[in-house]
Amino acid sequence: MLNEYLKVLYFAECAVRAGLPVYLTPAWLVGEADDNPYNQKTREVLRAFEPLNIPMGEGNIIFPSGNALRYLKEYFAEDVTESSPYDEDPADLRTLSFEADGTLLNGNIYQDDLLKLLRSYRPESVVHSTMNHFLIKPL
């Protein structure tokens, strides 16, 4: 494990020296302020990168959903319900994500003009949205 850890540090050092844009994006269980063994290990790993002066973003939150809720439930509040801080309001589109097959909103970019897809989009047809990926129920 230590050998793999050193390889990652060496790779990061080489990338920084080469002038490549490098950023650290930690994953926090429950939240950055939560003091649990996973976040303690994350802080330890981040400290190892400090001499490289790599900028760090806010990171991601491991939230109570799916396998996180199944395997890490002891770290979440007892009465927690499945939720995601990344859920978005389908009526408040800020970005678009195209699937490889061309799926976009309630249509397909290979079959319809982008403006037509945007004009025909109906937020009420969205079942669930997470990080700009919208599941559309049939019209």
Summary of the structure (lengths in Angstrom):
residues: 139
radius of gyration: 20.1
end to end distance: 51.3
largest distance: 54.9
contacts: 293
relative contact order: 0.11
helix: 37%
strand: 16%
